[in-house]
Amino acid sequence: MADDSLWFIFLNACIINNFVLTTFLGICPFLGVSGKYETATRMSMAVMFVMLVSSTCAYFINQILVAFDVEYLRLICYIAVIASTVQLVEMFMKKFSPALFRALGIFLPLITTNCAILGLALFQTFREYSFLQSVVFALGAGAGFGLALVLMAGLRERLELHDVPSIARGAALTLILAGILSLAFMGFAGIGG
């Protein structure tokens, strides 16, 4: 894994093994914030930023923990970094974009408990990626998360314009769409080898 090309790492994280649609990490914000295209776009940028900062910090934290032979502290250290990064993003949004802060609501603090971000840090550690590979992996995972969010938001906005049978409205239709998107992305699994 450590000798994979940067392009393959990006493509693998973004499309082939999309965190949301193939490994089912980060489902809460995926289903909760994907109602409007604008909100989904901004949430995906926030998640991408948190993934990038968390991935970078996780790489250096892992180097320190390995040097001192205390790898058992990885999980708690990664969670602390993720929580502090999300707090930084939350303060920034509250200050510079109060409307977006209100639109994201509870889903912004939920980035802290988003298993996709913790999964990113753990996956890159166990795959023994270099620093550059870790950054590319984070960018690919963030782009894939954003792609899934924006695709779902686009589908949900388009379906609001159509007459949908009452039995399939609301959560049922959202889960059906998520399943169809997941099946479409699972088709890329053969590319990953």
N, C-alpha and C positions, 0 to 999 in steps of 0.2 A: 504494500500500500504506500509506503514512503517513497517509492520511485515512480508513482503515477505522474503523468504530465499535468501541468496546471489547467490546461483546457479540459482534460478529462475530469479532473476534480470538480471544476466549476459546473460542467455539464451534468455530471453525476449528481451533485447536490441540488442543482436547479430543476432538472427534468427527470432523469432516470430514477433517482431515489428521492423524489420530492418529499420533504419532511411532512407536509400536510396530507398529500394525496396518496402516498405509497407507504409511508411508515406511520401515519396517523398521529403525528406529534403536533401539538398546537391547534387542536380542533376547537377549543373554546373561543378564541378570538376569530377563528375562521368562520364559524357559524354565527357568532354574535355581531361581528362588525361588517359582515359582507352584504348588508342590506342596501347600502348606498355606495356608488362608485367613488365619490370624493373621500368619504370616510375611510373606505378600504385602502385607497391609495396612500393616504397619510398614515394610517396604521401600519401599512407595510413598510413605509420609510422609517417609522419609529422602531419597528422590530428589526429591520436591517441594521440600523445604527447600533441597537443594543447587541445584536449578534456580532457585529464587527468588533465592538469594544470588548465584549465578553470573551470572544475568541482570542483576541490579542492578549488580554490579561490572563486568560486560562493557560496560554502557551508559556508565558513567563512564570506564572505561579507553579506550573508543573515542573519547570526547570529547577526552580528553587526547592520544591518539595522532594524531587529526586536527588538533588545535591545533598540534602540533609537526611535522606532516607526516611521521610515521613509521608509517603504516598497516601497513607490512609486518611490524610486530612484533605484530599482533593475535593471531595463532594462539598464539604462545609465551606471551603475557600471559594469554590465556583459559585455556590449559592450566594455568598456574601458579595462577590463581585457583580453578579447579575442584579441583585437587589439594589445595590448602590447605583448601578448604571441606569436602571429603570427610574429610580428616584431623581436622578439628574435629568433624564428626559422629561419626566413629569413636571419638574420645576420649570424647565425651559418652555414647555408647551403652555403651562399656566401663565407664564409671564408674557410670551410673545404671540400666542394664539389661543386666547381664552375660549373662542367659539369651538375650535377643534378639541380643546380640553374637555368642554362640556359634551361635545358630540361623541367622543370616545368613552366618556363616562367610566364605568367600573372596569372596562376592558384594558385601559391603560395601566393601572396597577397590576392587573392580572398578567401582564407581560412577565412580571417577577416569577410567577408560578408556571409560566409557559414551558412545558416540557421540551419544546423544540429548541429553546435556547440552552437549557441544561444538556440536552442530548447532543447539541453541536459541540459543546466543550468536551463532553465525554468521548464522543466519536473521534474527534481530532486527536485526543490524547491516546486513545487505544489504537488508533491507526498510525501513531507515531509520525505525524506530519511535521515538516519543518515550519519555520515561522511563515515563510511566503505561502506555502501550501495551506496553512491554517487560515491565513487571510483570504485566500482565494476560495477556500471551502466555506468560510463565513459569508463571503459575498454571494457565492452560488446558492447557499441555503437561504439567505435573505431574499435574493431575487426569486427563488422558487416559491418561498412563502408569499411574497408579493404577487407573483403570477397567479397562484392559486386564489388568493384573496380577490384580486381584480377580476379574474375570470368568473368567480362565483358572484361577485357584485354585479357584473355586467349581465349575467344570466338572470339574476333576481330582479334587476331593474327592468329588463325586457319583458319578463313574465308579468310584471305589474300592469303592463299595457294590454294584456290579453285576458280573455275570459277563461279562467281556470275552474274546473269543477270544484264544488265546495269540499268534497272529500279529500282533495289533494292540496288545499290551500294551507299556508302557514308552515309549520315545522315539517309536516309530511313532505311538502314539495321541496323544501330546503334539503332534507335528507336524501330525497330521490336525486336531486341535482348533484349533491356531494358524491353520492355513489356512482353516478354516471361519469363525473369528472375523474374520480378515482380509477374507474375502469379504463378510461382513456389514457391516464398516465401510467397505469400498470402495463400497458402495451409497450412502453419504452424499456421495460425490464430486460429484454433480450439484448439491448445495446450494451448494458453495463457489464456483461460477461459473467 
